[in-house]
Amino acid sequence: MATVLILGGGFGGVVAAERLAEQLGEKHQITLVSRSRNFVFYPALVKLAFGKCERNDVSFDLRHAMLRRRVNFVEAEVAHIDLFANKVTIAHGEVEGKLSYDYLVFALGRRLATEQITGFFEHAHHLLNIDKAINFGKAISNFHEGHAVIGQCKGARLPVPVYETAFALARRLKDRGERKRVKITIVDPDRLDSTLGDQATLVLNRALAAHDVEVIHNLPIERVTANSASTRHGDTVNFDLLMLVPPFRGSSAASFMGTTDHAGYIMVDSTMRVVGHEGIYAVGDCVNFSGPKMGHMAVRQGEVAAANLAAELEGHAPVAHYSHEVKLVIDDSGGDSIYLRKNLWTDEPGSFRQGRFWSLGKHVQQRYWEFSHS
Ligand SMILES: Cc1cc2nc3c(=O)[nH]c(=O)nc-3n(C[C@H](O)[C@H](O)[C@H](O)COP(=O)(O)OP(=O)(O)OC[C@H]3O[C@@H](n4cnc5c(N)ncnc54)[C@H](O)[C@@H]3O)c2cc1C
């Protein structure tokens, strides 16, 4: 009997665990370790901030969902992985000390490198966890006039909630009869059309114009004070309300594995195997693939890793390969949402659609996760 350890209870880890449980049956022992027993459905955090759903709608109890699938669940903090001794060091939690494994799936997501932005902690809002989203929601309730600045820092890799927040804020202010009292600006360290392509950017720009939202590109914010955000070169934007997605970095637990790139992301091949290591897979936000970091990618990568790990266990060659595609839905908060699909590993132009259906699709996805895992 082999011991399979999965680290991380997000999209990547949960899907890898479920697929492995289906494929391996009771022949092998599967254990998922995560710091919290709650799974968080991050794509709904903008809705949570705007009071369109409750805390309980965006998270569910992982332990029961895992145990029902005969996957052991351990609530604990992973500190370190020794790839040569096949051991994971647990800092604290339900178990302490070291856990051994024969096969490993690393799915600990990314780290928020807020320390890279001076003043971020004191002066900026973000919505990358439930509590921060609720706090930002309170700030929105108390915000009635002035300049709202919303954006991402260099390395943030998550444009969707930025645009969704700007659209939702514009709609909220309009409903309150306060839209004319507020200027909304999106700050972007790059140009979005480098990811989306010209056609989709055109549609997005039309939506921004319809909501009267200004965008400033090539503004990599590195310093925040109580009312201003500025770049290294002194370009500054003043604000009365600021929501910034901080820079991302690879998981700290991966730092001593010797398998990471300059930003701490784990290097994997298209089978999701960690380069140079048999029996070790990594999936989700923690891997070194280019472009935005998204949940649907983590799901697909979890499926690919599970299929290949199951094959490896039986002594077979990899049976699945991941293709790096972005599928992005920007909810226009009442208007026509934007759907973009593009393969990031080819030069093929992406396809995009617009309509109310796509935000409904996102809602249905949330319900699916809620019902199939609760
Ligand atoms: C506001 C917001 C909106 C988004 N919108 C979309 C969207 O519309 N569409 C989309 O596809 N994606 C969206 N995303 C991105 C998506 O949520 C992520 O890409 C996805 O969550 C990545 O999954 P993951 O499993 O790699 O990591 P995560 O979901 O971050 O899971 C990592 C897990 O590991 C655990 N963990 C981390 N470190 C440790 C440790 N040291 N010890 C133990 N456990 C640990 C965490 O608690 C967590 O359970 C959004 C994200 C945010 C924040």
The ligand as an SDF file (V2000), in Angstrom:
LIG
                    3D

 53 58  0  0  0  0  0  0  0  0999 V2000
  -10.9280   37.4680   -5.2250 C   0  0  0  0  0  0  0  0  0  0  0  0
  -10.5580   36.3590   -6.1500 C   0  0  0  0  0  0  0  0  0  0  0  0
  -11.2900   36.1510   -7.3090 C   0  0  0  0  0  0  0  0  0  0  0  0
  -10.9520   35.1190   -8.1830 C   0  0  0  0  0  0  0  0  0  0  0  0
  -11.7040   34.9140   -9.3120 N   0  0  0  0  0  0  0  0  0  0  0  0
  -11.4430   33.8500  -10.0930 C   0  0  0  0  0  0  0  0  0  0  0  0
  -12.2850   33.5310  -11.2040 C   0  0  0  0  0  0  0  0  0  0  0  0
  -13.2370   34.2530  -11.4860 O   0  0  0  0  0  0  0  0  0  0  0  0
  -12.0110   32.4300  -11.9300 N   0  0  0  0  0  0  0  0  0  0  0  0
  -10.9480   31.6100  -11.6340 C   0  0  0  0  0  0  0  0  0  0  0  0
  -10.7570   30.6010  -12.3380 O   0  0  0  0  0  0  0  0  0  0  0  0
  -10.1160   31.8920  -10.6100 N   0  0  0  0  0  0  0  0  0  0  0  0
  -10.3340   32.9820   -9.8250 C   0  0  0  0  0  0  0  0  0  0  0  0
   -9.5220   33.2480   -8.7780 N   0  0  0  0  0  0  0  0  0  0  0  0
   -8.2620   32.4860   -8.6160 C   0  0  0  0  0  0  0  0  0  0  0  0
   -8.4710   31.1620   -7.9040 C   0  0  0  0  0  0  0  0  0  0  0  0
   -9.1840   31.3300   -6.7210 O   0  0  0  0  0  0  0  0  0  0  0  0
   -7.1010   30.5390   -7.6150 C   0  0  0  0  0  0  0  0  0  0  0  0
   -6.4000   30.4210   -8.8090 O   0  0  0  0  0  0  0  0  0  0  0  0
   -7.2730   29.1730   -6.9760 C   0  0  0  0  0  0  0  0  0  0  0  0
   -7.8110   29.3270   -5.6950 O   0  0  0  0  0  0  0  0  0  0  0  0
   -5.9340   28.4350   -6.9160 C   0  0  0  0  0  0  0  0  0  0  0  0
   -6.1600   27.1740   -6.3480 O   0  0  0  0  0  0  0  0  0  0  0  0
   -4.9910   26.4380   -5.5530 P   0  0  0  0  0  0  0  0  0  0  0  0
   -5.5620   25.1360   -5.1050 O   0  0  0  0  0  0  0  0  0  0  0  0
   -3.7550   26.4220   -6.3340 O   0  0  0  0  0  0  0  0  0  0  0  0
   -4.6780   27.3710   -4.3170 O   0  0  0  0  0  0  0  0  0  0  0  0
   -5.6140   27.8630   -3.1360 P   0  0  0  0  0  0  0  0  0  0  0  0
   -7.0330   27.8910   -3.5330 O   0  0  0  0  0  0  0  0  0  0  0  0
   -4.9670   29.1070   -2.6280 O   0  0  0  0  0  0  0  0  0  0  0  0
   -5.4480   26.7080   -2.0510 O   0  0  0  0  0  0  0  0  0  0  0  0
   -4.2760   26.5420   -1.3070 C   0  0  0  0  0  0  0  0  0  0  0  0
   -4.6110   25.7340   -0.0650 C   0  0  0  0  0  0  0  0  0  0  0  0
   -3.4370   25.4460    0.6700 O   0  0  0  0  0  0  0  0  0  0  0  0
   -3.6080   25.8240    2.0210 C   0  0  0  0  0  0  0  0  0  0  0  0
   -2.2850   26.2200    2.5130 N   0  0  0  0  0  0  0  0  0  0  0  0
   -1.4960   27.2030    2.0360 C   0  0  0  0  0  0  0  0  0  0  0  0
   -0.3160   27.2030    2.6830 N   0  0  0  0  0  0  0  0  0  0  0  0
   -0.3740   26.2060    3.5970 C   0  0  0  0  0  0  0  0  0  0  0  0
    0.5500   25.6820    4.5400 C   0  0  0  0  0  0  0  0  0  0  0  0
    1.7680   26.2020    4.7010 N   0  0  0  0  0  0  0  0  0  0  0  0
    0.1720   24.6220    5.2940 N   0  0  0  0  0  0  0  0  0  0  0  0
   -1.0730   24.0710    5.1420 C   0  0  0  0  0  0  0  0  0  0  0  0
   -1.9760   24.5150    4.2560 N   0  0  0  0  0  0  0  0  0  0  0  0
   -1.6350   25.5680    3.4940 C   0  0  0  0  0  0  0  0  0  0  0  0
   -4.6200   26.9490    1.9930 C   0  0  0  0  0  0  0  0  0  0  0  0
   -5.2580   27.0950    3.2400 O   0  0  0  0  0  0  0  0  0  0  0  0
   -5.5530   26.4430    0.8870 C   0  0  0  0  0  0  0  0  0  0  0  0
   -6.4610   25.5110    1.3980 O   0  0  0  0  0  0  0  0  0  0  0  0
   -9.8460   34.2770   -7.8810 C   0  0  0  0  0  0  0  0  0  0  0  0
   -9.1090   34.4840   -6.7080 C   0  0  0  0  0  0  0  0  0  0  0  0
   -9.4520   35.5140   -5.8600 C   0  0  0  0  0  0  0  0  0  0  0  0
   -8.6340   35.7040   -4.6010 C   0  0  0  0  0  0  0  0  0  0  0  0
  1  2  1  0
  2  3  1  0
  2 52  2  0
  3  4  2  0
  4  5  1  0
  4 50  1  0
  5  6  2  0
  6  7  1  0
  6 13  1  0
  7  8  2  0
  7  9  1  0
  9 10  1  0
 10 11  2  0
 10 12  1  0
 12 13  2  0
 13 14  1  0
 14 15  1  0
 14 50  1  0
 15 16  1  0
 16 17  1  0
 16 18  1  0
 18 19  1  0
 18 20  1  0
 20 21  1  0
 20 22  1  0
 22 23  1  0
 23 24  1  0
 24 25  2  0
 24 26  1  0
 24 27  1  0
 27 28  1  0
 28 29  2  0
 28 30  1  0
 28 31  1  0
 31 32  1  0
 32 33  1  0
 33 34  1  0
 33 48  1  0
 34 35  1  0
 35 36  1  0
 35 46  1  0
 36 37  1  0
 36 45  1  0
 37 38  2  0
 38 39  1  0
 39 40  1  0
 39 45  2  0
 40 41  1  0
 40 42  2  0
 42 43  1  0
 43 44  2  0
 44 45  1  0
 46 47  1  0
 46 48  1  0
 48 49  1  0
 50 51  2  0
 51 52  1  0
 52 53  1  0
M  END
$$$$
